[in-house]
Amino acid sequence: MSDILWGFLYEKRWLIPAYIDTCMFFGTMALSVLLWTKGVVAFTGNKGRLGKIFVTGGWVVLMYEVAVLIINLFVPVIFMFKEDKEYVTLNGRHIGLIMQVILFLVTSVYAMVMAVRSEGMSRSHYRTISLSGLIMSFFVAVQMLFPLMPFYSMGCLFCTCLIHTFVYKDKDVEYDLAIKLAKQKAYRDGLTGVKNKLAYLEALAELETSVEIGEVTEYGVVVFDVNGLKTINDTMGHEAGDEHIKSACKIICHRFDHSPVFRIGGDEFVAILKGEDFENRESLAQAFRETIEENLINGLVTVASGLAVYDPAKDDSYNDVFKRADKSMYEHKRALKAKKNNV
């Protein structure tokens, strides 16, 4: 913006605004070098002596530029306007630009060394940083030769696009992937691998919203409760109890393999049936109970279950469906207990 404004002011020969804008341009140029060195150090994670040297170099450039701009108010050392209003550059400007070229080159070489030592996406990122430093070195050098041309601004724009395209876009992808993995981990039950209570609560919120707006008009809920867990924990230990829970979970997931299964308590599971499993809910529920009865006879894991279907005519919320399924589960639990006693 300063560069564009300077061209307009200089063309009009409005010297006082052009002088102020030139000072702003040199100041922001030096500030960009400091931010560049800080950015390279932060990106590479170098907190040692070399990183401090880079940042110190950026501060030196900025302090130098501020100092010569102040001196330039009294004695022209960096630039001036002649009596005929022609813009003239002086040695102070050249010294500042040479310092900037050196910093860009040094950080570029450092980034390339980091690229050689890295692999995969990190190597590509460091190469991009290195290439950006080289490009800026070139544009600053050309700016020394052609002071009236906007080469420095062109270099900044070019390198910004380069870094954004080949570094920060990848970083965004990496970040999104990390968030997705973290979310999956947060929503998984550590013991069984199925979805946990947090995922269950979020799924309920989404389900009720879908029902309210008419996207979902039918679904079923199956509530499960693992039998005998307390006895196993008390007599055989919690490790045996954990194995008991995992075995029960496998039975549930095997039968209701097209529906999300949630572990909502120590020995409690819930499956929300939609689509294919909802259409086959009765046969699935019956097949599951038959498997459990076989396990009961053979002394294997047993799980009580109860199925309920959403009825918009009488259900105000998911909780109403859950209560019916829970009641059905307890009836099945009592029936299993009675059968066990007979066995």
C-alpha positions as CSV (number, residue, x, y, z in Angstrom):
1,M,0.0,0.0,0.0
2,S,2.9,2.3,0.8
3,D,4.5,1.6,-2.5
4,I,1.4,2.2,-4.5
5,L,0.7,5.5,-2.6
6,W,4.3,6.6,-3.1
7,G,4.1,6.3,-6.9
8,F,1.0,8.5,-6.9
9,L,2.5,11.1,-4.6
10,Y,5.8,11.2,-6.4
11,E,4.0,11.6,-9.8
12,K,2.1,14.6,-8.4
13,R,5.3,15.9,-6.8
14,W,3.7,16.3,-3.4
15,L,6.9,16.2,-1.5
16,I,5.9,16.3,2.1
17,P,3.4,13.4,1.9
18,A,5.9,11.6,-0.4
19,Y,8.7,12.1,2.2
20,I,6.4,10.7,5.0
21,D,5.4,7.8,2.8
22,T,9.0,7.0,1.9
23,C,9.9,6.8,5.7
24,M,6.9,4.5,6.2
25,F,8.1,2.3,3.3
26,F,11.6,2.0,4.7
27,G,10.3,1.3,8.2
28,T,7.9,-1.4,7.1
29,M,10.6,-2.9,4.8
30,A,12.9,-3.3,7.8
31,L,10.0,-4.6,10.0
32,S,9.2,-7.3,7.4
33,V,12.8,-8.5,7.6
34,L,12.5,-8.8,11.4
35,L,9.3,-10.7,11.0
36,W,10.8,-12.9,8.4
37,T,13.7,-13.9,10.6
38,K,11.3,-14.5,13.5
39,G,9.1,-16.6,11.3
40,V,12.0,-18.7,10.0
41,V,13.2,-19.3,13.6
42,A,9.7,-20.2,14.8
43,F,9.0,-22.4,11.9
44,T,12.2,-24.4,12.2
45,G,11.9,-24.5,16.0
46,N,15.5,-23.3,16.5
47,K,15.6,-21.9,20.0
48,G,19.4,-22.1,20.2
49,R,22.2,-19.6,19.6
50,L,21.8,-19.6,15.8
51,G,18.1,-18.7,16.1
52,K,18.9,-15.9,18.5
53,I,21.5,-14.6,16.0
54,F,18.9,-14.5,13.2
55,V,16.4,-12.6,15.3
56,T,19.1,-10.2,16.6
57,G,20.1,-9.6,12.9
58,G,16.5,-8.7,12.2
59,W,16.4,-6.3,15.1
60,V,19.7,-4.7,14.0
61,V,18.2,-4.0,10.5
62,L,15.1,-2.5,12.1
63,M,17.1,-0.3,14.5
64,Y,19.4,0.8,11.8
65,E,16.6,1.8,9.6
66,V,14.8,3.7,12.4
67,A,18.1,5.5,13.3
68,V,19.0,6.6,9.7
69,L,15.4,7.7,9.1
70,I,15.7,10.0,12.2
71,I,19.1,11.3,11.1
72,N,17.7,11.8,7.6
73,L,15.3,14.5,9.0
74,F,18.3,16.7,9.6
75,V,21.1,15.3,7.3
76,P,20.2,13.3,4.2
77,V,21.8,9.9,4.5
78,I,19.3,7.6,3.1
79,F,17.3,9.6,0.5
80,M,16.4,13.1,-0.4
81,F,14.4,15.2,-2.9
82,K,16.4,17.7,-5.0
83,E,15.3,21.2,-5.7
84,D,13.7,20.0,-8.9
85,K,11.7,17.5,-6.8
86,E,13.7,14.5,-8.1
87,Y,14.0,11.5,-5.7
88,V,17.6,10.6,-5.0
89,T,18.9,7.6,-3.0
90,L,22.0,7.8,-0.8
91,N,24.5,5.4,0.7
92,G,22.5,4.8,3.9
93,R,19.8,3.2,1.8
94,H,22.3,0.9,0.1
95,I,23.8,-0.2,3.4
96,G,20.3,-1.1,4.8
97,L,19.4,-3.0,1.7
98,I,22.7,-4.9,1.7
99,M,22.1,-5.9,5.3
100,Q,18.7,-7.2,4.3
101,V,20.1,-9.2,1.4
102,I,22.6,-10.8,3.7
103,L,19.9,-11.8,6.2
104,F,17.6,-13.2,3.5
105,L,20.5,-15.2,2.1
106,V,21.7,-16.6,5.4
107,T,18.2,-17.7,6.5
108,S,17.7,-19.2,3.0
109,V,20.9,-21.3,3.4
110,Y,19.8,-22.3,6.9
111,A,16.4,-23.5,5.6
112,M,18.0,-25.5,2.8
113,V,20.3,-27.2,5.4
114,M,17.1,-28.1,7.4
115,A,15.5,-29.4,4.2
116,V,18.5,-31.7,3.6
117,R,18.2,-33.0,7.1
118,S,14.4,-33.6,6.8
119,E,12.1,-35.9,5.0
120,G,8.6,-36.0,3.5
121,M,6.4,-32.9,3.8
122,S,8.9,-31.1,6.1
123,R,11.6,-31.2,3.4
124,S,9.2,-29.6,0.9
125,H,8.3,-26.9,3.4
126,Y,11.9,-26.0,4.2
127,R,12.7,-25.9,0.5
128,T,9.9,-23.5,0.0
129,I,11.2,-21.3,2.8
130,S,14.7,-21.4,1.3
131,L,13.4,-20.5,-2.1
132,S,11.5,-17.6,-0.7
133,G,14.6,-16.3,1.0
134,L,16.5,-16.5,-2.3
135,I,13.7,-14.7,-4.2
136,M,13.6,-11.9,-1.6
137,S,17.4,-11.6,-1.9
138,F,17.1,-11.1,-5.6
139,F,14.3,-8.6,-5.5
140,V,16.0,-6.5,-2.8
141,A,19.2,-6.5,-4.9
142,V,17.2,-5.4,-7.9
143,Q,15.5,-2.7,-5.8
144,M,18.9,-1.2,-5.1
145,L,19.5,-0.8,-8.8
146,F,16.0,0.5,-9.7
147,P,14.8,2.6,-6.7
148,L,11.6,3.9,-8.4
149,M,10.3,0.4,-9.3
150,P,8.2,-1.7,-6.8
151,F,10.5,-4.7,-6.8
152,Y,10.6,-5.2,-3.0
153,S,6.8,-5.3,-2.8
154,M,6.6,-7.6,-5.8
155,G,9.0,-10.0,-4.0
156,C,7.0,-9.9,-0.8
157,L,3.8,-10.7,-2.7
158,F,5.4,-13.4,-4.6
159,C,6.9,-15.1,-1.6
160,T,3.7,-14.7,0.4
161,C,1.8,-16.6,-2.3
162,L,4.5,-19.2,-2.5
163,I,4.6,-19.9,1.2
164,H,0.8,-19.9,1.5
165,T,0.5,-22.3,-1.3
166,F,3.2,-24.8,-0.5
167,V,3.5,-24.4,3.3
168,Y,0.5,-23.1,5.1
169,K,-2.0,-25.0,2.9
170,D,-0.2,-28.2,3.9
171,K,-0.1,-27.0,7.5
172,D,-3.9,-26.5,7.4
173,V,-4.3,-30.1,6.0
174,E,-2.0,-31.4,8.8
175,Y,-4.0,-29.5,11.4
176,D,-7.4,-30.7,10.1
177,L,-6.1,-34.3,10.1
178,A,-4.7,-33.9,13.6
179,I,-8.0,-32.5,14.8
180,K,-9.9,-35.3,13.1
181,L,-7.7,-38.0,14.7
182,A,-7.9,-36.3,18.1
183,K,-11.7,-36.2,17.7
184,Q,-11.8,-39.8,16.7
185,K,-9.7,-40.7,19.7
186,A,-11.8,-38.6,22.0
187,Y,-14.9,-40.3,20.7
188,R,-13.6,-43.9,21.1
189,D,-14.0,-46.1,24.1
190,G,-10.5,-47.1,25.2
191,L,-11.4,-50.7,26.1
192,T,-13.7,-51.9,23.4
193,G,-13.0,-49.5,20.5
194,V,-16.6,-48.6,19.9
195,K,-17.9,-45.0,20.3
196,N,-18.0,-43.7,23.9
197,K,-20.5,-41.6,25.9
198,L,-19.3,-38.3,24.5
199,A,-19.9,-39.5,20.9
200,Y,-23.3,-40.9,22.1
201,L,-24.4,-37.5,23.4
202,E,-23.3,-35.7,20.2
203,A,-25.1,-38.4,18.1
204,L,-28.3,-37.8,20.1
205,A,-28.1,-34.1,19.5
206,E,-27.7,-34.6,15.8
207,L,-30.4,-37.2,15.7
208,E,-33.0,-35.0,17.5
209,T,-32.1,-32.1,15.2
210,S,-32.6,-34.3,12.1
211,V,-36.0,-35.4,13.5
212,E,-37.0,-31.8,14.1
213,I,-36.3,-30.7,10.6
214,G,-37.8,-33.8,9.0
215,E,-34.6,-35.4,7.7
216,V,-35.1,-38.5,9.9
217,T,-38.6,-39.9,10.3
218,E,-37.8,-43.4,11.7
219,Y,-35.1,-45.0,13.8
220,G,-34.8,-47.7,16.4
221,V,-32.9,-47.9,19.7
222,V,-31.4,-51.1,21.2
223,V,-30.2,-51.0,24.8
224,F,-27.8,-53.7,26.0
225,D,-26.6,-54.6,29.5
226,V,-23.9,-57.2,30.1
227,N,-24.8,-59.8,32.6
228,G,-22.6,-61.0,35.4
229,L,-19.9,-58.3,35.2
230,K,-19.9,-57.6,39.0
231,T,-19.6,-61.2,39.9
232,I,-16.6,-61.7,37.5
233,N,-14.9,-58.5,38.8
234,D,-15.4,-59.6,42.4
235,T,-14.3,-63.2,41.9
236,M,-11.8,-63.1,39.0
237,G,-10.6,-59.5,39.0
238,H,-11.1,-56.5,36.8
239,E,-8.9,-57.8,33.9
240,A,-11.3,-60.7,33.5
241,G,-14.1,-58.3,33.7
242,D,-12.6,-56.2,30.9
243,E,-12.3,-59.3,28.7
244,H,-15.9,-60.1,29.5
245,I,-17.0,-56.6,28.4
246,K,-14.9,-56.9,25.2
247,S,-16.5,-60.3,24.4
248,A,-20.0,-58.9,24.9
249,C,-19.1,-55.9,22.7
250,K,-18.0,-58.2,19.9
251,I,-21.3,-60.0,19.9
252,I,-23.2,-56.8,19.7
253,C,-21.1,-55.3,16.9
254,H,-21.2,-58.6,14.9
255,R,-25.0,-58.6,14.9
256,F,-25.6,-54.9,14.5
257,D,-22.7,-54.3,12.1
258,H,-24.5,-51.5,10.1
259,S,-25.3,-49.3,13.1
260,P,-23.3,-47.2,15.4
261,V,-22.7,-48.9,18.8
262,F,-21.9,-46.8,21.9
263,R,-20.6,-47.8,25.3
264,I,-22.5,-45.5,27.6
265,G,-21.5,-47.1,30.9
266,G,-19.4,-49.8,32.5
267,D,-21.6,-52.6,31.2
268,E,-24.2,-50.7,29.1
269,F,-24.2,-50.3,25.4
270,V,-26.6,-48.7,22.9
271,A,-27.1,-49.1,19.2
272,I,-29.1,-46.6,17.1
273,L,-30.7,-48.3,14.2
274,K,-31.3,-46.6,10.9
275,G,-31.3,-47.7,7.3
276,E,-30.7,-51.4,6.7
277,D,-30.5,-52.4,10.3
278,F,-33.7,-50.5,11.0
279,E,-35.6,-52.3,8.3
280,N,-34.3,-55.7,9.6
281,R,-34.7,-54.7,13.3
282,E,-37.0,-57.5,14.3
283,S,-35.0,-60.3,12.7
284,L,-31.7,-58.8,14.1
285,A,-33.1,-58.5,17.6
286,Q,-34.5,-62.0,17.5
287,A,-31.2,-63.4,16.1
288,F,-29.3,-61.6,18.8
289,R,-31.4,-63.0,21.6
290,E,-31.1,-66.5,20.1
291,T,-27.3,-66.1,20.2
292,I,-27.5,-65.0,23.8
293,E,-29.6,-68.0,24.8
294,E,-27.1,-70.3,23.2
295,N,-24.4,-68.6,25.2
296,L,-26.4,-69.0,28.3
297,I,-26.7,-72.8,27.8
298,N,-22.9,-73.0,27.0
299,G,-21.8,-70.9,29.9
300,L,-20.6,-68.0,27.7
301,V,-21.2,-64.2,27.8
302,T,-24.8,-63.1,28.0
303,V,-26.2,-59.7,27.2
304,A,-29.7,-58.5,27.9
305,S,-31.2,-56.4,25.1
306,G,-34.3,-54.3,24.5
307,L,-35.6,-52.7,21.3
308,A,-37.9,-49.7,20.8
309,V,-38.9,-47.8,17.7
310,Y,-39.5,-44.1,17.4
311,D,-43.1,-43.2,17.1
312,P,-43.8,-39.5,16.3
313,A,-47.3,-39.9,17.5
314,K,-46.3,-40.5,21.1
315,D,-42.6,-39.8,21.4
316,D,-41.6,-36.2,22.3
317,S,-37.9,-36.9,22.3
318,Y,-35.3,-39.6,22.0
319,N,-35.5,-40.1,25.7
320,D,-39.0,-41.5,25.4
321,V,-37.8,-44.2,22.9
322,F,-34.8,-45.0,25.1
323,K,-37.0,-45.5,28.2
324,R,-39.1,-48.1,26.3
325,A,-36.0,-49.9,25.1
326,D,-34.5,-49.8,28.6
327,K,-37.7,-51.3,30.0
328,S,-37.7,-54.0,27.4
329,M,-34.0,-54.7,28.2
330,Y,-34.8,-55.2,31.9
331,E,-37.6,-57.6,31.1
332,H,-35.2,-59.6,29.0
333,K,-32.6,-59.5,31.8
334,R,-35.1,-61.0,34.2
335,A,-36.0,-63.7,31.7
336,L,-32.3,-64.6,31.2
337,K,-31.9,-64.7,35.0
338,A,-34.8,-67.1,35.3
339,K,-33.5,-69.3,32.5
340,K,-30.0,-69.4,34.1
341,N,-31.5,-70.6,37.3
342,N,-33.3,-73.4,35.5
343,V,-30.1,-74.4,33.7
